[in-house]
Amino acid sequence: MRIDKYLSSVNLVKRRTVAQDMVKSGVVFINGTQAKASKEVRVGDTIEIRYLKGSRSYKVLKIPTTKTIPKSAKEEYVEEIS
């Protein structure tokens, strides 16, 4: 699954367009390298989002098969590292 789709599917960002803008701005990193919108996310990858006031890292646990998942099921798909 593409990184922009993944971020919106697992509710890390509200909309896919926001995720696309974040990737274009260069604040999304996968396994330490800057991500492009077409970058595929795999189980075990580490996603880092660098905000203005710090950064957050997430570990990919599972890839969703649907467009969106319930917010209550977020912990099944992604784990916040820091």
Secondary structure as the mmCIF struct_conf table of DSSP 4:
data_model
#
loop_
_struct_conf.conf_type_id
_struct_conf.id
_struct_conf.beg_label_comp_id
_struct_conf.beg_label_asym_id
_struct_conf.beg_label_seq_id
_struct_conf.end_label_comp_id
_struct_conf.end_label_asym_id
_struct_conf.end_label_seq_id
STRN STRN1 ARG A 2 ARG A 2
HELX_RH_AL_P HELX_RH_AL_P1 ILE A 3 SER A 9
TURN_TY1_P TURN_TY1_P1 VAL A 10 ASN A 11
BEND BEND1 LEU A 12 LYS A 14
HELX_RH_AL_P HELX_RH_AL_P2 ARG A 16 SER A 25
TURN_TY1_P TURN_TY1_P2 GLY A 26 GLY A 26
STRN STRN2 VAL A 28 ILE A 30
TURN_TY1_P TURN_TY1_P3 ASN A 31 GLY A 32
STRN STRN3 THR A 33 GLN A 34
TURN_TY1_P TURN_TY1_P4 ALA A 37 SER A 38
HELX_LH_PP_P HELX_LH_PP_P1 LYS A 39 LYS A 39
STRN STRN4 GLU A 40 GLU A 40
HELX_LH_PP_P HELX_LH_PP_P2 VAL A 41 VAL A 41
TURN_TY1_P TURN_TY1_P5 VAL A 43 GLY A 44
STRN STRN5 THR A 46 TYR A 51
TURN_TY1_P TURN_TY1_P6 LEU A 52 LYS A 53
STRN STRN6 GLY A 54 VAL A 60
BEND BEND2 THR A 65 LYS A 67
HELX_RH_3T_P HELX_RH_3T_P1 LYS A 71 ALA A 73
HELX_RH_AL_P HELX_RH_AL_P3 LYS A 74 TYR A 77
STRN STRN7 VAL A 78 GLU A 80
#
